[in-house]
């Protein structure tokens, strides 16, 4: 009996020890500060120091400053958590571009996320290449279950690339010109502010370019309770998007569409004449740029009035919010309102 009690005590002590280790691992924090008061002076150094394939979050606190770095969070760097001091204070900045540097679009990124479970809060990600430099990406996210809260994404053409996996953006700002939110993730934007900015005079601004290629793809770009407006110097027509691929799917719902939105709403992709499988829809939007009838819009798009048609694009149903967003600490609403 005594040996049994001793074994139980040993087991309990071991369990407590394991719990303490796990708690310590979950609280691992690295501090990046340009003034040398943190653990590192560059973000890249902090990422390199984070454990590989970690089931626990590694918090990287990025203090006030402009960090001129091109960052890659590689696939083995899972559950990385960037926390800035505020989108006006913590800025990660790059200027790589397709025109002068002859780079592929994905090579122009200021920050590229490939590890699953990435979270960012209170940070600006920017590409300052300018409207004449063609593709110039501020952030591209390939990892699954990535989430962004109160972040700013600033660029011109191809600013933000939610490329794959399941993603969530809440209370963020996105600035750009041509196709400035593009990719083929299963992505939901809630309470975000979308700003079209001054482009080249011969261009038209297109906010989204969604890349779904097959009926079986469960991907799409969904925007709920977002605010679409233009910067003070906006000078060209602006469209909600254009269908990048054959089964492009974009849903704009319960959002404020400013007067910047052209009455046609959606723009053709050059050289494409058939839109049979495109799903560009609007539901319960308001503001001067919102369609009052389907006749105003491009003939392949649809203004939807049936809630049952769009309920599948809520956080609960489209990105399975109840099983992962709660753990990020980011507020959200799971349903239509």
N, C-alpha and C positions, 0 to 999 in steps of 0.2 A: 504493500500500500504506500509505504514511504517513497519507494522509487517511482511509483506512478505520479505522486504529488510533485516530486522533483522534476519529472519529465514535463508535467503540465506547466510548472513555473518556468522552465526553460523555454517552452514553446511560447508562453505569454511574453516573456522578455524578448524573445526573437521577433515576435510580431510587432511589439512596441518599437523595437529598434528599426525594423523594416519600414514601419509607418513614419518614423522620424526621418529616415533617409529619403523616403519618397516626398515628404513635406519639404525637406531642404532642397531636393532637386526641383520641385515645382516652384520654389521661390528664388531660383537662381537668377540673379540680376547683374547685368554688365552695364557700366555707365560710359558713354562716349561724350567727351567734352573737348572742344577746341583749345581751351585754356590749360589743359593738362591736369585738371582736377578730378578727372574720372579715371577709369581703368584703361581707356584708350583714347586716342585723339582722332581716329578715323573709324567710320562705320564698318569698313571692310575688315579691320582687325578684330572687331567685336564679333562679327559673323564667323570668322575663322576660329575664334576661341569657343564658340558655342558647340555643345556636343552634337555628334551626328546621330541621326535616326532616333531622336529623343521622344519618348511618349509624353514628357512633361514640357511645359512652356519655359522658354528662355527669354526673359525680359531684357531688351536692349533699350535703355533710356538714352535718348539722344538730346542733349542739352541745346540751348539756344545757339544758333549760328547757321551760316550757309556752308554746306558740305559739298564741295565740288568733287563728286565721286561718281563713278559708274559702278553700280552695285549689282552683284548676282547672288541671290539666296539660292544655292544649289539644291538639288533634289534631296540630298541626304540631310540637309539642314531643316528638319521638321519642327513645327510648333515654335517658330520664331515670332516674337512679339515686340514690334517697334513702338515706343512711346515717346512722342516729342513734347515740347513745352507749349505748343500751339501752332496752328498752321501759318501764322504770321511770324513765328519765331524760329521754328526748326524747319530748315529748307534743304532738300537734297537736289542739287542742280547739275545738269549736263547740257551739252549742246551738239551731240552727235546727230548727223543727218544723212539723208540718202543722196542729196544733190551734189554737194561738194566733196564729201568723203567717199562717195560711191559704195555705200553700205546697203545691205539688205535691211528691210524694215526692222526685223527683230534685233539687228546689230546696233540700232540707233538708241536703244533704251537707256534711260538714266538709271532706272531700277528694274530688275528682272527677278520675278519670284517664281521659283520652280518647286520649292518644298511645300508639302501639305501643311495645313493648319496655321498659315501665316495670318497675323493680325497687325494692323497699324492704326494708331490713333494720334491725332493732333500734329500732323506733319504735312508739309507741302512737297510734292514731287513735281519737278519741272524740267522741261526741255526748252531752252531759250533760243533754239536755232532760227526761228522766225518763219513767217508765212511763205517766203520764197524758196525755202530749203527742202520742200517736199516732205517725205515721211521723216518724222522726228518724234519718237515715242518718249513720253515721260515715265510711264510705268506699264509693264506687261506682267500679267499674272497667269501662270500655267498650273499652279498647285490647286489641289482640291480643298474645299472648305476654308477659303480665305475671306477675311472680313476687314472692312475699312470704316473708320468712324471719325467724322470731323477732320477729314483730310482734303487737301486741295491737289488737283491734277491740272497743271498748267502747260499748255503748248499750243500748237497750231494744227498742222495736219497729223492725224493719227496720235492724238495725245494719250489716250488711255486704251489699253488692249486687254480686256478680260478674255483671254484666249481659250481657256479650257477649264474643266472642273466646275464645281459649284461655288459661287461667289456672292457676297452681300456688301452693299455700300449704303451707309446711312449718314445723312446730314453732311454729305461731302459737296465739294464744288469742283466742276469740270469746265475748263476753258479750252476752246479750240476753234478750228475752221472746217477743214475737209475731213469727213469720216472720223470725227475726233473721239467717238466711242465705237470701237470695232472689235470683232472677234467672234468666237463660237463657244463661249462658256454658257452655262446655265446660270444667269446672273440677274439679280434683282437690285434696283436702286430705289431707296425709300427716302423721302424728305430731302432730296438732293437739289442743288441749284446748278442748272446747266446754262453756261454762258457762251453764246456765239460771239466771236470777236472779229475785228477788222481783218479781212482777207485781201488777196490780190484782186484787183478790179475786175479781171476777167473770170473769176471763180464764182461758184455758188457754194455757200456753206451747207454741208450735210452733217447732221448731228450723229446719226448712227449708220453703221454699215455692218450688218449681221451676217455671219458666215455659215449658216446651217446648210448642209449639202444633201441631206436625205430625210425622207419622211420618218425614218426610225430614230433619227437624232432627237434627243429629249432637250435640246439646247434652245436658247433664245435670250433676247434682251428685253427685260421688263422694267418699266419705270412707273412707280406709284407715288402719288402725292409729291411730285417734283415740280420745280418752278423753272420754266424755260424763258430766258430773256437774253438780251444782247448787251454787250458793253457799249459805252457811250459813243465809241467811234465806229460801230458796226456800219458797214457800207454796202453790203450785198444781200441778195435774197438768201433766205435760210429755210431749209427743209428738215422735217423730223428725221429723215434718213433716206437711204437708197438700198435696194436689195443687192448685197454683194454676191451672194451665191443663190443657187436655184431654189432652195427651200428656206430662204431667209425668213426669220420670224422675230418681229418686234412688236411689243405691246406697250402703248402709252395709256395709262389709266389714272383717273382721279387726280389729274395734274393741272397746273395753271400754265397755259400756253400764251405767251405774250404776242404782241403785234408783229414781232419779227418773223413769225412763221408764215410762209407764203400760203395763200389759199389752196393751192394744189396739195400741200402737205408733204408729199413724197416725190422723190426725183428718180427717174430711170437710171439704171446703170448703163454706161455707154456700150452700145453694140448689142444690148439685150432687148428683144422685142416681145418675149413671152413671159408672163408672170403667173402662170396657172398655179404654181405651188408656193407662191410667196404669201406670207401671212403677216401683213402690216395692218394693225388694227388700233383703233382708239375707242376708249370707253369712259364716259362720265367725266370728260375734261371740261374746263371752263376758261374764260379769258378771251381776249380779242383774236387770238390765233387758233382757237378751237373750232372745229367744223360744226356748223349748225345742221348740216345734212351731208349725206354721203356724196351727193352730186358735186359738192365743192372739191372733192379730193380726187387724187389719181385713181383711174378706173380699176386698178388691181387692189387698192386698199379698201378698208371697211370701217365704218363707224358702227360700233356694237351697242345695243341697248339692253341686251339680256344679261343679267348678272351671272346666270348659270353658265354662260359662254366663257366668261373670264375668270370665274372663281378658281379655275385650275392654275391660274398664274399668280395666286397669292403666295406669301412667304410659306404658309403652312403646306400648301400643295405643290408648289413649283420647286422650292429649294429645301423642303423638309426642315423648316426652321425649328420645330420643336425638339429635334434630336441633336442640334449642334449650336445654334446661335445663342441660346441662353448661356452657355459656358463661356462665351466671349465677353460677357458683360456689356454688350452693346444693346441699347433699346431697339425694339421693333414692334410692329403689330402684325399678327399672323394672318389677318383676314382683310376683306374689303371693309370700308366704313361707310 
